[in-house]
Amino acid sequence: MKMDVSDDGTVTIASIDEAAAQKALSMVAKIVEVPEVGKVYSGKVKKIMEFGAFVEILPNTDVFFTSPRSRSIGSRKWRMNSPSGKSCW
C-alpha cells in the first residue's frame, strides 16, 4: 500500500489489497472528520474532574461533558443523561 499527501492536502491511497486500502481510507477519514451537533459518538475518557469529564471522540478531538443530572462517574466510563433523555456514552 502507498499513501501520499500532496501540498494542497489531497490524500492519494494506492494498494493491490482492497481491505488495506479501505482501512487506510477509514483512518484518514477519522483524522479529518469534523464533529457534528446531534451525532452520537463513543469515546475514551481522558480526564475526570469534579465538574465533568474530558472525552476523546475522534483522534485529537476532545470534548467536555458536564451535567447536573450525571448518573455516575467511574474511572474509565462516564454516563450522563442528555436533555432528550437518551444516554450518551
ABEGO torsion letter per residue (X at the ends): XBBBBBAAGBBBBBBABAAAAAAAAAAAAAAABBBBBGBBBBBBBABBBAAEBBBBABBGBBBBBBBAABABBBAABBBBBBAAGBBBX
